[in-house]
Amino acid sequence: MKIAMWSGPRNLSTAMMYSFGNRVDMTVWDEPFYAAYLAATGVEHPMRDEVLAAGQTDAQAVADAIAESSGPLFMKLMNFHMQPGFPFDWADDCVHVHLLRHPARVIASYALKRDKPTIDDLGFLQQQNMFDRFPGPVISSFDIRRQPEEYVRRLCEAIGLPFDESMLSWPAGPKHFDGVWAAHWYDAVHRSTGFAGAEEELPELSGELADLLEQALPAYEALYAHKL
């Protein structure tokens, strides 16, 4: 089984990767198209040079590696990494999962790590398009944090994967499958040994961040209607 989990940034995606990565029967791949995205767009991201140096910048080579992989594989994928002209034939053999978090929480968290985010940085519009192209279970990070075992079980059932209790906890610290960008983005999850507790009230946003929220909400609400 090849599992493609699609999300945007600051979306519980790394914790979900650690959850699947803690299974003894699963290999994981952290954002396989990241370097190719940076090379194709020229966009400035934290640790851009390190990501380009460590990753595969040819999207077709990444697609070929996915297609040629054998055994159970979990891929943490950012919707916005998939640029026009990137291949998608590898995705036909995958089970697709769409991870969703309220955009107010995503924006507040992302803005702490990168200045002046744009709607394209957040992935909500791309996620709606990805769901239309590759339908699959939609899982809410709010639900997982509130009731981890129940919703991880639901997700496993939805994709035909036996639930494993090892998915509910993991050792603290970096993981061998982390992308090189973990040094910038993964500090909180490196301190974790499991899913964080239930989220608090939605943060209040103002100015440009509030404008981003208005742009992201329609796509979020359309996907939320399909959640497990």
C-alpha positions in Angstrom: 0.0 0.0 0.0 1.2 3.5 -0.9 -0.5 6.2 1.2 -0.4 9.8 -0.1 -1.4 12.2 2.7 -2.0 15.7 1.3 -2.1 18.8 3.4 -0.8 22.3 3.7 1.9 23.5 6.2 1.4 23.7 10.0 -1.4 21.1 9.7 -0.4 18.2 12.1 1.2 16.6 9.0 4.6 15.9 10.7 2.9 14.3 13.7 0.8 12.1 11.3 4.1 11.2 9.6 5.6 10.2 12.9 2.4 8.2 13.7 2.7 6.1 10.6 6.5 6.1 10.8 6.3 4.4 14.2 4.8 1.3 12.7 7.3 -1.5 12.0 5.6 -2.3 8.7 5.7 1.2 7.2 8.4 3.3 5.4 7.8 7.0 5.3 8.9 9.8 2.9 8.9 13.4 4.1 7.7 15.8 1.4 9.4 14.1 -1.6 8.6 17.0 -4.1 9.9 19.8 -1.9 13.2 20.4 -3.6 11.6 20.1 -7.0 9.0 22.7 -6.0 11.7 25.1 -4.9 13.7 24.5 -8.1 10.7 25.0 -10.3 9.3 28.1 -8.7 12.4 30.0 -7.3 10.4 30.8 -4.2 12.3 31.8 -1.1 11.8 29.4 1.8 13.7 29.0 5.0 16.7 26.7 4.4 16.2 26.9 0.6 19.8 26.1 -0.2 19.9 23.1 2.1 16.7 21.7 0.8 17.9 22.0 -2.8 21.3 20.4 -2.0 19.7 17.5 -0.1 16.7 16.7 -2.3 15.9 15.6 -5.8 15.1 18.7 -7.9 13.8 16.7 -10.9 10.0 16.0 -10.4 10.0 13.2 -12.9 12.9 11.5 -11.0 10.8 11.8 -7.8 7.8 10.3 -9.5 9.8 7.4 -10.9 11.2 6.7 -7.4 7.7 6.6 -5.9 6.4 4.3 -8.7 9.4 2.0 -8.4 9.2 1.7 -4.6 8.0 -1.5 -3.1 6.4 -2.3 0.3 4.1 -0.2 2.4 4.9 3.5 2.0 3.5 6.6 3.6 4.2 10.0 2.0 3.7 13.4 3.6 2.8 15.6 0.7 2.2 19.4 0.5 -0.5 20.3 -2.0 1.3 23.4 -3.2 4.5 21.6 -4.0 2.8 20.1 -7.1 3.5 22.6 -9.9 2.1 22.7 -13.4 3.8 20.0 -15.5 4.8 17.9 -12.5 3.9 14.2 -13.2 1.0 12.5 -11.5 1.0 9.0 -13.0 2.7 7.7 -9.8 -0.5 8.8 -7.8 -2.8 6.4 -9.6 -1.5 3.5 -7.4 -1.9 5.4 -4.1 -4.5 5.6 -1.4 -5.2 9.3 -0.9 -5.8 11.0 2.4 -6.5 14.7 2.9 -5.5 16.2 6.2 -7.4 19.4 7.2 -6.9 22.1 9.8 -8.8 25.3 10.3 -7.1 28.1 8.3 -7.1 30.5 11.3 -4.9 28.0 13.2 -2.7 27.3 10.1 -2.2 31.0 9.4 -1.3 31.9 13.0 1.2 29.1 13.2 2.7 29.7 9.8 3.2 33.4 10.3 5.4 32.6 13.3 7.8 30.7 11.0 7.7 32.8 7.8 7.0 36.4 7.0 4.2 37.6 4.8 2.6 34.3 3.8 0.4 34.2 0.7 -2.7 32.1 0.0 -0.6 29.9 -2.3 1.7 29.2 0.7 -1.1 27.7 2.7 -2.3 25.1 0.3 -6.1 25.3 0.8 -7.0 26.1 -2.7 -4.6 23.5 -4.0 -6.0 21.0 -1.5 -9.5 21.4 -2.9 -8.2 20.7 -6.4 -6.3 17.7 -5.2 -9.4 16.3 -3.5 -11.4 16.7 -6.7 -8.6 14.8 -8.6 -7.8 12.2 -6.0 -10.8 11.6 -3.7 -10.1 10.0 -0.4 -10.8 10.2 3.4 -10.7 13.7 4.9 -9.4 13.8 8.4 -9.5 16.8 10.7 -6.4 17.6 12.8 -8.8 19.0 15.5 -10.5 15.6 15.8 -7.2 13.7 15.9 -5.8 16.0 18.7 -9.1 15.7 20.6 -9.5 11.9 20.3 -6.3 10.4 18.8 -7.1 6.7 19.1 -10.7 7.0 17.8 -9.8 9.0 14.7 -6.6 7.2 13.9 -8.6 4.0 14.0 -11.3 5.6 11.8 -8.6 6.6 9.3 -7.0 3.2 9.2 -10.4 1.6 8.7 -11.2 4.0 5.9 -8.0 3.1 4.0 -8.0 -0.6 4.7 -5.0 -0.6 7.0 -5.0 -2.5 10.3 -4.8 -0.2 13.2 -1.6 -0.4 15.3 -1.4 1.1 18.8 2.2 2.1 18.0 0.7 4.9 15.9 -0.4 6.8 19.1 3.1 7.6 20.4 6.7 7.9 19.3 10.1 8.7 20.8 11.0 12.3 21.3 13.6 13.9 19.1 14.5 14.0 15.4 13.7 11.0 13.1 16.0 9.4 10.5 13.3 10.1 7.9 13.0 13.9 8.6 13.7 16.2 5.8 16.7 18.5 6.2 14.2 21.4 6.8 13.2 19.8 10.2 15.8 22.1 11.9 13.6 25.0 11.1 10.0 23.6 11.2 9.9 20.6 13.5 11.1 21.9 16.9 7.7 21.4 18.6 7.0 18.0 17.2 10.6 16.9 18.1 9.6 17.6 21.7 6.5 15.5 21.5 6.0 11.8 22.2 2.4 11.7 20.8 -0.4 13.9 19.6 -0.8 17.1 21.4 -4.0 17.7 23.4 -7.2 19.3 22.2 -6.8 22.7 20.5 -8.0 25.8 22.2 -10.3 28.5 20.7 -9.5 29.8 17.3 -6.9 32.6 17.2 -8.1 36.1 16.2 -6.4 37.4 13.1 -6.2 40.9 11.8 -4.9 42.8 8.8 -3.4 40.8 6.0 -3.7 37.6 8.0 -7.4 38.1 8.3 -7.6 38.6 4.6 -5.9 35.3 4.1 -8.4 33.6 6.3 -11.3 34.9 4.2 -9.6 33.6 1.1 -9.0 30.2 2.6 -12.3 29.6 4.3 -14.4 28.5 1.3 -12.0 25.7 0.3 -11.7 24.6 3.9 -15.4 24.5 4.4 -15.9 22.5 1.1 -13.4 19.9 2.3 -14.7 19.9 5.9 -18.1 18.7 4.6 -16.4 15.4 3.7 -14.5 14.7 6.9 -14.6 11.4 8.7 
